[in-house]
Amino acid sequence: ESEYRFVSFIETTMQRYSDRNLSIRKLTLEFLNFDEEMEVERIDRWLSIAVENQVEDLSLHVPTYGLPMILFSAKSLISLKCSSVIVTRCPSVMLISLQSLDLSYLDIDEHMLHHPVRSCPLRRLWLNGCTGISNFTFLTCSKLELLAIVEPINSGGLVNAGTSSIQH
């Protein structure tokens, strides 16, 4: 019952932000026991409200949850942290304010990172335990000031950032 009350509280709060068109500065969603059948629609709705209400800082740890397309058009998003979620290819990324991207335990490839790194004002990229990246040359000519690659898995490529300002 306490879980039901907690989810009900979040529902009510998110709906209030939506109804009053209140800005959401920061939203953190962390689910340790994610029931995909029960929660996907609800989390999609919360993220939609957050994007519509100009969320700036978003942190998601929802194992096996597939990121919705609306997240890739969050123009107000400055910081995005994703852990253990599923990222599929997205036809267009419009994260025009994104400065910090932290990805942990995701299966991604360099093509999925290419557009955000090149088209966003990204200053910080943190990759922790991500699989599928075999070549880091997509970082060439990026404006990154901080690049962290922790526990790289399947990363036989070299980091070639093309700038001396990156801290390794």
Backbone as JSON Lines, residues from 0, in Angstrom:
{"i":0,"aa":"E","n":[0.81,-1.2,0.0],"ca":[0.0,0.0,0.0],"c":[0.85,1.27,0.0]}
{"i":1,"aa":"S","n":[2.01,1.26,0.65],"ca":[2.86,2.45,0.67],"c":[3.38,2.75,-0.73]}
{"i":2,"aa":"E","n":[3.64,1.71,-1.53],"ca":[4.07,1.91,-2.91],"c":[2.96,2.58,-3.72]}
{"i":3,"aa":"Y","n":[1.73,2.14,-3.5],"ca":[0.59,2.72,-4.2],"c":[0.45,4.2,-3.83]}
{"i":4,"aa":"R","n":[0.59,4.52,-2.55],"ca":[0.48,5.92,-2.1],"c":[1.59,6.77,-2.7]}
{"i":5,"aa":"F","n":[2.79,6.19,-2.77],"ca":[3.91,6.93,-3.34],"c":[3.66,7.23,-4.82]}
{"i":6,"aa":"V","n":[3.27,6.23,-5.58],"ca":[2.98,6.42,-7.01],"c":[1.82,7.39,-7.19]}
{"i":7,"aa":"S","n":[0.82,7.3,-6.35],"ca":[-0.31,8.23,-6.4],"c":[0.15,9.67,-6.13]}
{"i":8,"aa":"F","n":[1.05,9.82,-5.19],"ca":[1.61,11.14,-4.88],"c":[2.34,11.72,-6.1]}
{"i":9,"aa":"I","n":[3.15,10.89,-6.76],"ca":[3.87,11.34,-7.96],"c":[2.88,11.71,-9.06]}
{"i":10,"aa":"E","n":[1.87,10.86,-9.26],"ca":[0.84,11.15,-10.27],"c":[0.2,12.51,-10.02]}
{"i":11,"aa":"T","n":[-0.22,12.74,-8.78],"ca":[-0.89,13.99,-8.41],"c":[0.04,15.18,-8.6]}
{"i":12,"aa":"T","n":[1.27,15.03,-8.18],"ca":[2.24,16.12,-8.29],"c":[2.52,16.45,-9.75]}
{"i":13,"aa":"M","n":[2.77,15.44,-10.56],"ca":[3.06,15.67,-11.99],"c":[1.85,16.3,-12.68]}
{"i":14,"aa":"Q","n":[0.66,15.84,-12.34],"ca":[-0.54,16.42,-12.94],"c":[-0.7,17.88,-12.54]}
{"i":15,"aa":"R","n":[-0.39,18.21,-11.3],"ca":[-0.47,19.59,-10.83],"c":[0.52,20.48,-11.6]}
{"i":16,"aa":"Y","n":[1.73,19.99,-11.81],"ca":[2.71,20.74,-12.61],"c":[2.19,20.96,-14.02]}
{"i":17,"aa":"S","n":[1.58,19.94,-14.57],"ca":[1.04,20.04,-15.92],"c":[-0.12,21.04,-15.98]}
{"i":18,"aa":"D","n":[-1.07,20.91,-15.06],"ca":[-2.26,21.78,-15.06],"c":[-1.89,23.24,-14.87]}
{"i":19,"aa":"R","n":[-0.9,23.5,-14.05],"ca":[-0.51,24.89,-13.74],"c":[0.63,25.39,-14.62]}
{"i":20,"aa":"N","n":[1.11,24.52,-15.52],"ca":[2.19,24.87,-16.42],"c":[3.42,25.37,-15.65]}
{"i":21,"aa":"L","n":[3.78,24.64,-14.6],"ca":[4.92,24.99,-13.76],"c":[6.19,24.37,-14.32]}
{"i":22,"aa":"S","n":[7.27,25.11,-14.31],"ca":[8.56,24.58,-14.77],"c":[9.06,23.5,-13.82]}
{"i":23,"aa":"I","n":[9.69,22.51,-14.4],"ca":[10.31,21.44,-13.62],"c":[11.82,21.57,-13.82]}
{"i":24,"aa":"R","n":[12.5,21.97,-12.77],"ca":[13.95,22.13,-12.89],"c":[14.66,20.77,-12.92]}
{"i":25,"aa":"K","n":[14.27,19.88,-12.0],"ca":[14.96,18.6,-11.91],"c":[13.96,17.47,-11.65]}
{"i":26,"aa":"L","n":[14.15,16.36,-12.36],"ca":[13.32,15.18,-12.16],"c":[14.24,13.96,-12.12]}
{"i":27,"aa":"T","n":[14.09,13.17,-11.07],"ca":[14.84,11.93,-10.94],"c":[13.84,10.79,-10.79]}
{"i":28,"aa":"L","n":[13.95,9.81,-11.66],"ca":[13.1,8.6,-11.58],"c":[14.03,7.4,-11.44]}
{"i":29,"aa":"E","n":[13.86,6.68,-10.35],"ca":[14.67,5.49,-10.12],"c":[13.75,4.36,-9.67]}
{"i":30,"aa":"F","n":[13.73,3.32,-10.48],"ca":[12.92,2.15,-10.17],"c":[13.85,0.96,-10.04]}
{"i":31,"aa":"L","n":[13.85,0.34,-8.89],"ca":[14.66,-0.85,-8.69],"c":[13.92,-2.09,-9.18]}
{"i":32,"aa":"N","n":[12.61,-2.12,-8.98],"ca":[11.77,-3.22,-9.44],"c":[10.79,-2.68,-10.46]}
{"i":33,"aa":"F","n":[11.2,-2.68,-11.69],"ca":[10.41,-2.1,-12.76],"c":[9.5,-3.16,-13.38]}
{"i":34,"aa":"D","n":[8.21,-2.94,-13.31],"ca":[7.22,-3.82,-13.91],"c":[6.8,-3.18,-15.23]}
{"i":35,"aa":"E","n":[7.41,-3.65,-16.31],"ca":[7.22,-3.02,-17.62],"c":[5.76,-2.89,-18.01]}
{"i":36,"aa":"E","n":[4.97,-3.92,-17.8],"ca":[3.57,-3.88,-18.2],"c":[2.78,-2.83,-17.42]}
{"i":37,"aa":"M","n":[3.14,-2.63,-16.17],"ca":[2.39,-1.71,-15.31],"c":[2.89,-0.27,-15.41]}
{"i":38,"aa":"E","n":[4.17,-0.08,-15.65],"ca":[4.78,1.24,-15.46],"c":[5.13,2.02,-16.72]}
{"i":39,"aa":"V","n":[5.27,1.39,-17.86],"ca":[5.73,2.09,-19.06],"c":[4.85,3.3,-19.39]}
{"i":40,"aa":"E","n":[3.56,3.1,-19.44],"ca":[2.65,4.2,-19.8],"c":[2.75,5.34,-18.78]}
{"i":41,"aa":"R","n":[2.84,4.99,-17.53],"ca":[2.93,6.0,-16.47],"c":[4.23,6.8,-16.59]}
{"i":42,"aa":"I","n":[5.35,6.13,-16.77],"ca":[6.64,6.82,-16.88],"c":[6.68,7.67,-18.15]}
{"i":43,"aa":"D","n":[6.13,7.14,-19.25],"ca":[6.03,7.93,-20.49],"c":[5.27,9.23,-20.23]}
{"i":44,"aa":"R","n":[4.18,9.15,-19.51],"ca":[3.36,10.33,-19.2],"c":[4.14,11.32,-18.33]}
{"i":45,"aa":"W","n":[4.84,10.82,-17.31],"ca":[5.62,11.71,-16.45],"c":[6.72,12.41,-17.24]}
{"i":46,"aa":"L","n":[7.39,11.68,-18.12],"ca":[8.45,12.29,-18.92],"c":[7.88,13.3,-19.91]}
{"i":47,"aa":"S","n":[6.73,13.0,-20.47],"ca":[6.07,13.94,-21.38],"c":[5.74,15.24,-20.66]}
{"i":48,"aa":"I","n":[5.2,15.13,-19.45],"ca":[4.9,16.33,-18.65],"c":[6.19,17.09,-18.35]}
{"i":49,"aa":"A","n":[7.24,16.36,-17.99],"ca":[8.52,17.01,-17.68],"c":[9.05,17.78,-18.89]}
{"i":50,"aa":"V","n":[9.01,17.17,-20.07],"ca":[9.51,17.83,-21.28],"c":[8.65,19.05,-21.61]}
{"i":51,"aa":"E","n":[7.34,18.89,-21.51],"ca":[6.43,20.01,-21.79],"c":[6.6,21.16,-20.79]}
{"i":52,"aa":"N","n":[7.08,20.84,-19.59],"ca":[7.25,21.85,-18.55],"c":[8.73,22.23,-18.37]}
{"i":53,"aa":"Q","n":[9.48,22.15,-19.44],"ca":[10.85,22.62,-19.53],"c":[11.81,22.04,-18.5]}
{"i":54,"aa":"V","n":[11.8,20.73,-18.33],"ca":[12.75,20.1,-17.42],"c":[14.18,20.42,-17.87]}
{"i":55,"aa":"E","n":[15.04,20.74,-16.91],"ca":[16.44,21.07,-17.21],"c":[17.4,19.95,-16.85]}
{"i":56,"aa":"D","n":[17.08,19.21,-15.81],"ca":[17.97,18.18,-15.3],"c":[17.15,16.9,-15.11]}
{"i":57,"aa":"L","n":[17.49,15.87,-15.86],"ca":[16.72,14.63,-15.84],"c":[17.64,13.45,-15.56]}
{"i":58,"aa":"S","n":[17.25,12.64,-14.6],"ca":[18.02,11.45,-14.24],"c":[17.08,10.26,-14.24]}
{"i":59,"aa":"L","n":[17.43,9.23,-15.01],"ca":[16.59,8.04,-15.15],"c":[17.39,6.78,-14.86]}
{"i":60,"aa":"H","n":[16.89,6.0,-13.94],"ca":[17.43,4.66,-13.71],"c":[16.21,3.73,-13.65]}
{"i":61,"aa":"V","n":[15.87,3.21,-14.81],"ca":[14.7,2.35,-14.92],"c":[15.1,1.17,-15.82]}
{"i":62,"aa":"P","n":[15.59,0.09,-15.23],"ca":[16.08,-1.03,-16.03],"c":[15.05,-1.53,-17.05]}
{"i":63,"aa":"T","n":[15.51,-1.72,-18.25],"ca":[14.77,-2.23,-19.41],"c":[13.71,-1.28,-19.94]}
{"i":64,"aa":"Y","n":[13.67,-0.05,-19.46],"ca":[12.71,0.94,-19.95],"c":[13.26,1.57,-21.23]}
{"i":65,"aa":"G","n":[12.47,1.59,-22.28],"ca":[12.87,2.2,-23.54],"c":[12.56,3.69,-23.54]}
{"i":66,"aa":"L","n":[13.58,4.51,-23.77],"ca":[13.38,5.95,-23.76],"c":[12.39,6.38,-24.83]}
{"i":67,"aa":"P","n":[11.4,7.19,-24.48],"ca":[10.42,7.64,-25.47],"c":[11.01,8.71,-26.39]}
{"i":68,"aa":"M","n":[10.49,8.8,-27.6],"ca":[10.98,9.75,-28.59],"c":[10.9,11.2,-28.12]}
{"i":69,"aa":"I","n":[9.89,11.53,-27.32],"ca":[9.72,12.91,-26.88],"c":[10.93,13.41,-26.1]}
{"i":70,"aa":"L","n":[11.64,12.5,-25.46],"ca":[12.81,12.89,-24.68],"c":[13.91,13.48,-25.56]}
{"i":71,"aa":"F","n":[13.98,13.04,-26.81],"ca":[15.02,13.51,-27.72],"c":[14.71,14.88,-28.32]}
{"i":72,"aa":"S","n":[13.57,15.46,-27.92],"ca":[13.22,16.81,-28.39],"c":[13.05,17.77,-27.21]}
{"i":73,"aa":"A","n":[13.65,17.44,-26.09],"ca":[13.55,18.27,-24.88],"c":[14.51,19.44,-25.0]}
{"i":74,"aa":"K","n":[14.02,20.54,-25.55],"ca":[14.87,21.7,-25.85],"c":[15.43,22.38,-24.62]}
{"i":75,"aa":"S","n":[14.8,22.2,-23.47],"ca":[15.27,22.85,-22.24],"c":[16.27,21.99,-21.46]}
{"i":76,"aa":"L","n":[16.45,20.74,-21.86],"ca":[17.27,19.8,-21.11],"c":[18.75,20.18,-21.16]}
{"i":77,"aa":"I","n":[19.33,20.42,-19.97],"ca":[20.73,20.79,-19.85],"c":[21.58,19.59,-19.44]}
{"i":78,"aa":"S","n":[21.02,18.76,-18.56],"ca":[21.75,17.6,-18.05],"c":[20.86,16.36,-18.15]}
{"i":79,"aa":"L","n":[21.41,15.28,-18.71],"ca":[20.68,14.03,-18.85],"c":[21.55,12.89,-18.33]}
{"i":80,"aa":"K","n":[21.0,12.13,-17.38],"ca":[21.68,10.96,-16.84],"c":[20.76,9.77,-17.06]}
{"i":81,"aa":"C","n":[21.27,8.76,-17.73],"ca":[20.49,7.55,-18.0],"c":[21.3,6.34,-17.58]}
{"i":82,"aa":"S","n":[20.65,5.44,-16.84],"ca":[21.31,4.23,-16.39],"c":[20.39,3.04,-16.62]}
{"i":83,"aa":"S","n":[20.92,2.05,-17.28],"ca":[20.23,0.76,-17.49],"c":[18.95,0.87,-18.3]}
{"i":84,"aa":"V","n":[18.77,1.93,-19.06],"ca":[17.6,2.06,-19.91],"c":[17.93,1.53,-21.3]}
{"i":85,"aa":"I","n":[16.94,1.49,-22.17],"ca":[17.14,1.04,-23.54],"c":[17.05,2.24,-24.46]}
{"i":86,"aa":"V","n":[18.08,2.43,-25.27],"ca":[18.1,3.53,-26.23],"c":[18.04,2.92,-27.62]}
{"i":87,"aa":"T","n":[17.02,3.34,-28.38],"ca":[16.92,2.89,-29.76],"c":[17.33,4.05,-30.66]}
{"i":88,"aa":"R","n":[17.55,3.74,-31.91],"ca":[17.94,4.8,-32.84],"c":[16.81,5.83,-32.94]}
{"i":89,"aa":"C","n":[17.22,7.06,-32.99],"ca":[16.26,8.17,-33.04],"c":[16.53,8.97,-34.31]}
{"i":90,"aa":"P","n":[15.5,9.24,-35.12],"ca":[15.71,9.94,-36.38],"c":[16.22,11.37,-36.2]}
{"i":91,"aa":"S","n":[15.81,12.04,-35.13],"ca":[16.29,13.4,-34.92],"c":[16.46,13.68,-33.43]}
{"i":92,"aa":"V","n":[17.56,14.31,-33.11],"ca":[17.85,14.7,-31.74],"c":[17.86,16.21,-31.71]}
{"i":93,"aa":"M","n":[16.97,16.79,-30.9],"ca":[16.85,18.25,-30.82],"c":[17.17,18.74,-29.41]}
{"i":94,"aa":"L","n":[18.22,18.23,-28.83],"ca":[18.6,18.6,-27.47],"c":[19.53,19.82,-27.55]}
{"i":95,"aa":"I","n":[18.96,20.96,-27.9],"ca":[19.75,22.14,-28.21],"c":[20.4,22.8,-27.0]}
{"i":96,"aa":"S","n":[20.02,22.4,-25.8],"ca":[20.61,22.98,-24.59],"c":[21.48,21.99,-23.82]}
{"i":97,"aa":"L","n":[21.55,20.75,-24.3],"ca":[22.23,19.69,-23.55],"c":[23.72,19.97,-23.4]}
{"i":98,"aa":"Q","n":[24.18,20.06,-22.15],"ca":[25.58,20.32,-21.85],"c":[26.27,19.14,-21.17]}
{"i":99,"aa":"S","n":[25.49,18.29,-20.51],"ca":[26.06,17.18,-19.77],"c":[25.27,15.9,-20.06]}
{"i":100,"aa":"L","n":[25.98,14.86,-20.45],"ca":[25.35,13.57,-20.77],"c":[26.1,12.47,-20.04]}
{"i":101,"aa":"D","n":[25.4,11.8,-19.12],"ca":[25.97,10.69,-18.36],"c":[25.21,9.42,-18.72]}
{"i":102,"aa":"L","n":[25.9,8.45,-19.26],"ca":[25.27,7.19,-19.65],"c":[25.96,6.04,-18.93]}
{"i":103,"aa":"S","n":[25.17,5.23,-18.24],"ca":[25.72,4.11,-17.5],"c":[24.97,2.83,-17.86]}
{"i":104,"aa":"Y","n":[25.74,1.8,-18.17],"ca":[25.22,0.47,-18.41],"c":[24.15,0.45,-19.5]}
{"i":105,"aa":"L","n":[24.49,1.04,-20.62],"ca":[23.62,1.05,-21.79],"c":[24.3,0.32,-22.93]}
{"i":106,"aa":"D","n":[23.51,-0.27,-23.79],"ca":[24.03,-0.86,-25.01],"c":[23.8,0.15,-26.12]}
{"i":107,"aa":"I","n":[24.85,0.86,-26.47],"ca":[24.76,1.91,-27.49],"c":[25.95,1.77,-28.43]}
{"i":108,"aa":"D","n":[25.9,2.46,-29.53],"ca":[27.06,2.47,-30.42],"c":[27.44,3.91,-30.74]}
{"i":109,"aa":"E","n":[28.56,4.07,-31.41],"ca":[29.05,5.42,-31.69],"c":[28.1,6.22,-32.57]}
{"i":110,"aa":"H","n":[27.29,5.54,-33.39],"ca":[26.33,6.24,-34.25],"c":[25.23,6.91,-33.42]}
{"i":111,"aa":"M","n":[24.84,6.27,-32.31],"ca":[23.83,6.85,-31.44],"c":[24.36,8.09,-30.71]}
{"i":112,"aa":"L","n":[25.66,8.13,-30.51],"ca":[26.26,9.27,-29.81],"c":[26.73,10.37,-30.75]}
{"i":113,"aa":"H","n":[26.93,10.02,-32.01],"ca":[27.48,10.96,-32.98],"c":[26.69,12.28,-33.03]}
{"i":114,"aa":"H","n":[25.39,12.21,-33.24],"ca":[24.59,13.43,-33.39],"c":[24.55,14.27,-32.11]}
{"i":115,"aa":"P","n":[24.27,13.67,-30.94],"ca":[24.27,14.51,-29.73],"c":[25.63,15.18,-29.47]}
{"i":116,"aa":"V","n":[26.71,14.45,-29.71],"ca":[28.03,15.02,-29.46],"c":[28.33,16.16,-30.42]}
{"i":117,"aa":"R","n":[27.93,16.02,-31.66],"ca":[28.24,17.05,-32.67],"c":[27.25,18.21,-32.69]}
{"i":118,"aa":"S","n":[25.97,17.96,-32.39],"ca":[24.96,19.0,-32.58],"c":[24.52,19.7,-31.3]}
{"i":119,"aa":"C","n":[24.85,19.17,-30.15],"ca":[24.46,19.79,-28.88],"c":[25.65,20.58,-28.33]}
{"i":120,"aa":"P","n":[25.37,21.54,-27.47],"ca":[26.49,22.28,-26.85],"c":[27.11,21.46,-25.71]}
{"i":121,"aa":"L","n":[27.32,20.18,-25.96],"ca":[27.78,19.23,-24.96],"c":[29.19,19.57,-24.48]}
{"i":122,"aa":"R","n":[29.34,19.69,-23.16],"ca":[30.63,19.99,-22.55],"c":[31.16,18.81,-21.75]}
{"i":123,"aa":"R","n":[30.25,17.93,-21.33],"ca":[30.62,16.83,-20.44],"c":[29.98,15.54,-20.95]}
{"i":124,"aa":"L","n":[30.79,14.51,-21.15],"ca":[30.3,13.2,-21.56],"c":[30.91,12.15,-20.65]}
{"i":125,"aa":"W","n":[30.05,11.41,-19.97],"ca":[30.47,10.38,-19.03],"c":[29.87,9.06,-19.5]}
{"i":126,"aa":"L","n":[30.73,8.1,-19.8],"ca":[30.28,6.78,-20.23],"c":[30.8,5.76,-19.22]}
{"i":127,"aa":"N","n":[29.88,5.04,-18.59],"ca":[30.26,4.08,-17.56],"c":[29.66,2.72,-17.89]}
{"i":128,"aa":"G","n":[30.52,1.76,-18.19],"ca":[30.05,0.4,-18.42],"c":[29.15,0.25,-19.64]}
{"i":129,"aa":"C","n":[29.29,1.1,-20.62],"ca":[28.45,1.03,-21.83],"c":[29.04,0.03,-22.81]}
{"i":130,"aa":"T","n":[28.18,-0.79,-23.38],"ca":[28.62,-1.77,-24.37],"c":[28.23,-1.3,-25.77]}
{"i":131,"aa":"G","n":[28.93,-1.82,-26.75],"ca":[28.59,-1.56,-28.14],"c":[29.42,-0.49,-28.81]}
{"i":132,"aa":"I","n":[30.18,0.27,-28.07],"ca":[31.01,1.32,-28.67],"c":[32.34,0.69,-29.06]}
{"i":133,"aa":"S","n":[32.65,0.71,-30.34],"ca":[33.9,0.1,-30.79],"c":[34.89,1.12,-31.3]}
{"i":134,"aa":"N","n":[34.44,2.36,-31.47],"ca":[35.32,3.38,-32.03],"c":[34.91,4.74,-31.46]}
{"i":135,"aa":"F","n":[35.84,5.46,-30.9],"ca":[35.55,6.75,-30.3],"c":[35.94,7.93,-31.18]}
{"i":136,"aa":"T","n":[36.25,7.71,-32.45],"ca":[36.67,8.8,-33.31],"c":[35.55,9.78,-33.59]}
{"i":137,"aa":"F","n":[34.31,9.45,-33.24],"ca":[33.2,10.38,-33.4],"c":[33.38,11.61,-32.52]}
{"i":138,"aa":"L","n":[34.31,11.56,-31.57],"ca":[34.55,12.69,-30.68],"c":[35.42,13.77,-31.33]}
{"i":139,"aa":"T","n":[36.03,13.48,-32.48],"ca":[36.86,14.46,-33.14],"c":[36.07,15.74,-33.4]}
{"i":140,"aa":"C","n":[36.67,16.86,-33.09],"ca":[36.09,18.19,-33.3],"c":[34.91,18.49,-32.36]}
{"i":141,"aa":"S","n":[34.73,17.7,-31.33],"ca":[33.68,18.02,-30.38],"c":[34.16,19.13,-29.46]}
{"i":142,"aa":"K","n":[33.25,19.72,-28.73],"ca":[33.58,20.81,-27.82],"c":[33.63,20.33,-26.37]}
{"i":143,"aa":"L","n":[33.86,19.06,-26.2],"ca":[33.88,18.47,-24.86],"c":[35.01,19.06,-24.02]}
{"i":144,"aa":"E","n":[34.69,19.35,-22.77],"ca":[35.69,19.77,-21.81],"c":[36.04,18.64,-20.86]}
{"i":145,"aa":"L","n":[35.1,17.72,-20.68],"ca":[35.33,16.56,-19.82],"c":[34.81,15.31,-20.51]}
{"i":146,"aa":"L","n":[35.68,14.34,-20.64],"ca":[35.32,13.04,-21.19],"c":[35.76,12.0,-20.19]}
{"i":147,"aa":"A","n":[34.82,11.19,-19.72],"ca":[35.15,10.1,-18.8],"c":[34.63,8.8,-19.38]}
{"i":148,"aa":"I","n":[35.51,7.84,-19.5],"ca":[35.12,6.51,-19.97],"c":[35.54,5.56,-18.86]}
{"i":149,"aa":"V","n":[34.55,5.04,-18.15],"ca":[34.78,4.18,-17.0],"c":[34.31,2.77,-17.35]}
{"i":150,"aa":"E","n":[35.12,1.8,-17.05],"ca":[34.78,0.41,-17.34],"c":[34.3,0.22,-18.77]}
{"i":151,"aa":"P","n":[35.09,0.67,-19.74],"ca":[34.62,0.47,-21.12],"c":[34.57,-1.01,-21.46]}
{"i":152,"aa":"I","n":[33.46,-1.42,-22.0],"ca":[33.27,-2.81,-22.39],"c":[33.14,-2.85,-23.91]}
{"i":153,"aa":"N","n":[33.84,-3.75,-24.54],"ca":[33.82,-3.86,-26.01],"c":[34.27,-2.57,-26.67]}
{"i":154,"aa":"S","n":[35.22,-1.89,-26.1],"ca":[35.65,-0.62,-26.68],"c":[37.09,-0.75,-27.15]}
{"i":155,"aa":"G","n":[37.26,-1.38,-28.28],"ca":[38.59,-1.58,-28.81],"c":[39.15,-0.36,-29.51]}
{"i":156,"aa":"G","n":[38.34,0.7,-29.69],"ca":[38.79,1.89,-30.39],"c":[39.61,2.81,-29.52]}
{"i":157,"aa":"L","n":[40.13,3.83,-30.15],"ca":[40.94,4.81,-29.44],"c":[40.14,6.08,-29.24]}
{"i":158,"aa":"V","n":[40.42,6.77,-28.16],"ca":[39.79,8.07,-27.92],"c":[40.58,9.09,-28.7]}
{"i":159,"aa":"N","n":[39.94,9.71,-29.66],"ca":[40.57,10.75,-30.45],"c":[39.65,11.95,-30.41]}
{"i":160,"aa":"A","n":[39.87,12.82,-29.43],"ca":[38.94,13.92,-29.21],"c":[39.29,15.15,-30.0]}
{"i":161,"aa":"G","n":[40.48,15.27,-30.47],"ca":[40.86,16.39,-31.32],"c":[40.99,17.73,-30.6]}
{"i":162,"aa":"T","n":[41.08,17.72,-29.29],"ca":[41.25,18.97,-28.54],"c":[42.08,18.71,-27.29]}
{"i":163,"aa":"S","n":[42.89,19.65,-26.93],"ca":[43.73,19.48,-25.75],"c":[43.0,19.84,-24.47]}
{"i":164,"aa":"S","n":[41.8,20.37,-24.54],"ca":[41.1,20.79,-23.34],"c":[40.37,19.66,-22.64]}
{"i":165,"aa":"I","n":[40.31,18.5,-23.27],"ca":[39.59,17.38,-22.65],"c":[40.43,16.8,-21.53]}
{"i":166,"aa":"Q","n":[39.78,16.52,-20.42],"ca":[40.41,15.88,-19.29],"c":[40.08,14.4,-19.34]}
{"i":167,"aa":"H","n":[41.08,13.54,-19.29],"ca":[40.86,12.09,-19.35],"c":[40.84,11.54,-17.93]}
